[in-house]
Amino acid sequence: MNYSEIIKLVAFVIGLALVIITAIGASNWYYAEIFIPTIPPPKTEPFQYPNSEQRALSANKKFTHLPEQQKQKVISTLEHQIVPLEEWLVRLDSRDYALLCLGEYHNEYTRQFLATHFFPNVDFDVLFLEATQDQISQIEGQLLKGKPYIRLHDADIAKVLRSVTNTKPSIVIAGVEETLQQDQIRLQRNPDNRRDYSIAENLQARFKRGLRHITLHGALHCTNKPGWLFDLTRSTLQRNPDDLFINAVVLGIHQEESLEAFSAFLDEIGIHRENFVITETALLPSEIRQWFSLLTDVTFDQFQNVIVFRP
């Protein structure tokens, strides 16, 4: 191979590398700025788990064998505690709460529900997100550019934030996620502590008494469990019982097998709701807590309120 051929080969390789780099850059730009993923329509089958129908039938059978007076007591309690979403939102609006910790499973159906049914109907002052403040600045810049889809934890946050700001333009949106520096400090001081300690610290720094705050986080962060965000925040900021700190989880009706079974049971005994909220979960009838023990352990015992939506 002579010198000119080597030069041509080198030029070809460099040119090919530039083409590949340009293609990768264009692809990344497309997915970052233009691409909107296709969200499949939700399934319509009433039972989407192998055992949920049997669990609902089993609970209904136990219910039918109760004495009539006990049946009526169960129904009366459930009708009082399971209310339409709209009614619960009115109640929430009438309460001077300091913080609502709203736990979610990061998926498109939940974010769509929050954007269309929840946030347009609540009046509050500050929204905390599971993101750093730098990420929030980037997201706000993307919103200003009109970007239709912005991914945060595997789902679109753009519709949620537009819903919030359209309802109340003066809303404050802040990021309270642990920063890299906080992560390093925490691991040096106490590696057994989860990042919720940093998140709680960041939230407390931005908390303003007299304002209503909502923090939207993954469901576990908003449980009653010690050492998680809601517990840490409430134990630090709640000065007296009048300081209302509320936690709730948002679940699609088919999101968990035990919830699907419970919802089917409610339909069977004549308590049908579209989007609804199970309130005061600690006061649910003992029969329900026993028949749906898994749902009690992972949901009813962890959240004061369970918001259930039908996709």
C-alpha positions in Angstrom: 0.0 0.0 0.0 1.5 3.3 -1.1 1.4 6.6 0.8 -1.6 8.0 -1.1 -3.6 4.9 -0.4 -2.9 5.1 3.3 -4.1 8.8 3.2 -7.3 7.7 1.5 -7.9 4.9 4.0 -7.3 7.2 7.0 -9.6 9.8 5.5 -12.3 7.1 4.9 -12.0 5.9 8.5 -12.2 9.5 9.9 -15.1 10.2 7.7 -16.9 7.1 8.7 -16.3 7.9 12.4 -17.7 11.4 11.9 -20.8 10.0 10.2 -21.3 7.6 13.1 -20.8 10.3 15.7 -23.2 12.6 13.9 -25.8 9.8 13.6 -25.6 9.0 17.3 -25.8 12.7 18.2 -28.9 13.2 16.0 -30.5 10.1 17.5 -29.8 11.3 21.1 -31.2 14.7 20.1 -34.3 13.2 18.6 -35.0 11.0 21.7 -34.3 13.9 24.0 -36.2 16.7 22.2 -38.8 15.2 19.9 -39.5 11.6 20.5 -42.8 10.8 22.3 -43.2 7.2 23.3 -46.4 5.4 22.3 -48.4 4.5 25.4 -50.4 1.3 24.9 -54.0 1.5 25.8 -54.8 0.0 29.2 -56.1 -3.5 29.4 -59.9 -3.8 29.8 -60.1 -7.3 31.3 -61.8 -7.1 34.8 -59.3 -9.6 36.2 -55.6 -9.3 35.1 -54.0 -11.5 37.7 -54.3 -15.2 38.1 -55.7 -15.3 41.6 -57.6 -12.0 42.0 -61.0 -13.4 40.9 -60.7 -16.3 43.4 -59.7 -13.9 46.2 -62.7 -11.7 45.5 -65.0 -14.7 45.4 -63.6 -16.0 48.6 -64.1 -12.7 50.4 -67.6 -12.4 49.1 -68.4 -16.0 50.3 -67.2 -15.1 53.8 -69.3 -11.9 53.6 -72.5 -13.7 52.7 -72.1 -16.0 55.7 -72.0 -13.1 58.2 -75.0 -12.3 60.3 -77.2 -9.7 58.7 -76.5 -7.0 61.3 -72.7 -7.6 60.8 -73.1 -7.4 57.0 -74.9 -4.0 57.3 -72.2 -2.7 59.6 -69.4 -3.7 57.2 -71.3 -2.1 54.3 -72.1 1.1 56.2 -68.5 1.5 57.3 -67.1 0.9 53.8 -69.7 3.4 52.2 -68.5 6.0 54.7 -64.8 5.4 54.2 -64.7 4.8 50.4 -65.7 8.0 48.8 -65.6 9.4 45.2 -62.4 11.1 44.3 -64.2 14.4 43.8 -65.7 14.3 47.3 -62.3 13.6 48.8 -60.6 16.4 47.0 -63.2 18.8 48.3 -62.5 17.5 51.8 -58.8 17.9 51.3 -59.3 21.5 50.1 -61.2 22.3 53.2 -58.3 21.1 55.5 -55.4 23.4 56.3 -52.8 20.7 55.8 -49.1 21.4 55.9 -47.9 18.5 53.8 -49.4 15.9 51.6 -46.9 13.1 50.8 -48.3 11.6 47.6 -46.8 8.3 46.7 -46.9 6.9 43.2 -45.7 4.1 41.1 -43.8 5.8 38.3 -45.8 4.9 35.2 -47.6 6.7 32.4 -51.2 5.9 33.5 -50.6 7.3 37.0 -49.1 10.5 35.7 -51.9 10.9 33.2 -54.4 10.5 36.0 -52.6 13.0 38.2 -52.5 15.5 35.3 -56.2 15.2 34.4 -58.0 14.3 37.6 -55.9 15.3 40.6 -53.8 18.4 40.3 -56.4 20.5 38.4 -58.6 20.1 41.5 -56.3 20.9 44.4 -55.3 24.2 45.7 -51.8 24.3 47.2 -48.7 26.4 47.2 -45.5 24.3 46.8 -44.8 21.1 44.8 -41.8 19.0 45.7 -40.5 16.5 43.2 -38.1 13.5 43.3 -35.4 15.4 41.4 -32.5 17.7 42.3 -32.9 21.5 41.9 -30.6 21.4 38.9 -32.9 18.8 37.2 -35.9 21.0 38.0 -34.2 24.0 36.3 -33.6 21.8 33.2 -37.2 20.6 33.2 -38.6 24.1 33.5 -36.4 25.2 30.6 -37.8 22.3 28.5 -41.4 23.3 29.5 -40.7 26.9 28.3 -39.6 25.5 25.0 -42.9 23.7 24.7 -41.4 20.2 24.8 -44.4 17.9 25.0 -42.8 14.9 26.8 -40.3 15.1 29.6 -39.3 11.9 31.3 -38.8 11.8 35.0 -38.4 8.3 36.6 -39.7 6.4 33.6 -42.8 8.5 32.9 -43.9 11.8 31.6 -43.8 14.7 34.1 -44.6 17.5 31.5 -48.4 17.0 31.6 -48.4 17.0 35.4 -46.4 20.2 35.6 -48.4 22.0 32.9 -51.6 20.9 34.8 -50.2 22.4 38.0 -49.0 25.7 36.5 -52.1 26.2 34.4 -54.3 25.8 37.6 -52.1 28.1 39.7 -49.3 30.0 37.8 -47.8 31.1 41.1 -47.0 27.6 42.3 -43.5 26.9 43.5 -41.9 23.8 42.1 -38.8 22.6 43.9 -36.5 19.6 43.7 -35.6 17.8 47.0 -33.7 14.8 45.7 -30.4 13.9 47.3 -27.5 15.6 45.5 -24.2 13.8 44.6 -22.4 15.7 47.3 -25.1 14.7 49.9 -24.8 11.1 48.8 -21.0 11.1 49.4 -21.4 12.7 52.8 -24.1 10.3 53.9 -22.1 7.3 52.8 -19.1 8.5 54.8 -21.1 9.3 58.0 -23.7 6.6 58.1 -23.9 4.2 55.1 -26.9 2.4 56.7 -29.1 5.5 56.2 -31.1 5.6 53.0 -31.2 8.7 50.9 -34.5 9.7 52.5 -32.5 11.4 55.2 -31.1 13.8 52.6 -34.4 14.2 50.9 -36.1 15.1 54.2 -33.3 17.6 54.9 -33.8 19.3 51.6 -37.6 19.4 52.0 -37.4 20.8 55.5 -35.1 23.6 54.2 -37.8 24.6 51.6 -40.8 24.1 53.9 -42.7 27.3 54.7 -45.2 27.3 57.6 -48.6 28.5 56.6 -48.3 27.1 53.1 -49.7 23.9 51.7 -47.1 21.5 50.3 -47.4 18.4 48.2 -44.5 16.1 47.6 -44.7 13.6 44.7 -42.5 10.7 45.3 -42.2 6.9 44.8 -44.7 5.1 46.9 -42.2 3.8 49.5 -41.0 7.2 50.4 -44.5 8.2 51.6 -45.2 5.2 53.8 -45.6 5.3 57.5 -42.4 3.2 57.9 -39.7 4.7 60.1 -36.7 6.1 58.3 -38.6 7.0 55.1 -39.4 10.5 53.9 -42.9 10.9 55.3 -42.0 9.6 58.8 -38.8 11.7 58.9 -40.5 14.9 57.8 -43.5 14.5 60.1 -41.4 13.7 63.1 -39.3 16.8 62.5 -41.8 19.4 61.4 -45.0 18.5 63.1 -45.1 20.7 66.2 -48.6 19.8 67.4 -51.5 17.7 66.2 -53.0 20.7 64.4 -50.2 20.5 61.9 -51.7 18.2 59.4 -49.3 15.8 57.7 -51.2 13.5 55.4 -49.9 10.6 53.3 -51.6 8.9 50.4 -50.8 6.5 47.6 -52.1 6.6 44.1 -52.9 3.2 42.5 -54.5 2.0 39.3 -57.2 -0.4 40.1 -55.3 -3.2 38.4 -51.9 -2.2 39.7 -51.8 -4.7 42.4 -53.4 -8.2 42.6 -54.8 -7.7 46.1 -56.3 -4.3 45.1 -57.9 -5.7 42.0 -59.5 -8.4 44.1 -60.7 -5.9 46.7 -62.2 -3.6 44.1 -64.0 -6.6 42.5 -65.3 -7.5 46.0 -66.7 -4.0 46.5 -68.5 -4.2 43.2 -70.0 -7.5 44.2 -71.5 -6.1 47.5 -72.8 -3.0 45.7 -70.2 -0.4 46.5 -69.1 0.7 43.0 -67.0 3.8 42.5 -65.2 5.1 39.4 -62.1 6.9 40.8 -62.3 6.7 44.6 -60.4 7.1 47.8 -60.2 4.7 50.7 -60.0 7.1 53.7 -59.0 6.5 57.3 -57.5 3.1 56.4 -56.8 2.3 60.1 -60.6 2.3 60.7 -61.5 -0.2 58.0 -63.6 -3.1 59.3 -61.6 -5.9 60.9 -63.3 -8.4 58.5 -61.9 -6.5 55.5 -58.4 -6.3 57.0 -58.5 -10.0 57.7 -59.9 -11.1 54.3 -57.4 -8.9 52.4 -54.5 -9.3 54.7 -51.8 -8.7 52.1 -53.4 -5.5 51.0 -53.7 -4.5 54.6 -50.0 -5.1 55.3 -48.5 -3.4 52.2 -51.1 -0.6 51.7 -53.7 0.0 54.4 -51.2 -0.1 57.2 -48.8 2.2 55.3 -51.0 5.0 54.1 -53.8 7.0 55.6 -55.5 7.3 52.2 -55.5 5.1 49.1 -56.4 6.9 45.9 -57.7 4.4 43.3 -58.2 5.2 39.6 -59.6 3.3 36.7 -57.4 3.8 33.6 
